[in-house]
Amino acid sequence: MKHHTSLAALCLALAAAPALADDDCDVPVQHWQPRDAVLQHAARQGWQVQRLKIDDGCYEIRGLDAQGRAFKARLDPETLRVLKMKRRDRERRRERGQTE
């Protein structure tokens, strides 16, 4: 019986893991910053915005950072805090034979 209880607890823990890794934003729309505020925030960071969209309730920006590196950032729509950011180094792309 103890083995079944341990197995059940393990299954529940594993099932909850994807929910903890969720990057979705759950801010009510009435609390969102407007798109212009997002673009101004990006400009203050030195970012050149190539694309601004909404994904899973978060703002998502794709563009170039102040050093000219391509990036993708996920921002909280209320605070504009960066929740997640991925950068791609230009040199690394050239080494792979890819063009920009």
C-alpha positions, 0 to 999 in steps of 0.5 A: 500500500505504501508503494501505491501512495508513493507512486500516486504522489510522484504522478501528481508532482510530475503532472504539476511541473508543466504548470509551474513552468508556464510563461503565460501572463494573467494580468487583466487587460484593463491593467495593461500598458498601451503599445506605445508605452511598450515601444517607449520602454524598448527605446529606453533600453536601446532596443530596435523593435522589429516585431511587437505582438501579444503571446499567451497574455504577454507582450513579446518583442523581437528586435535588436538590442543596443549591441546589435544582437537579435533577441526575443523578450517576453514582458509583463503587460502591466509592469513591462518587466522582462520575464524571459529573454533570448539573445542570438549572437550575430557571429554565431549565425555567421559561423553556421553559414546563415545570413541575417 
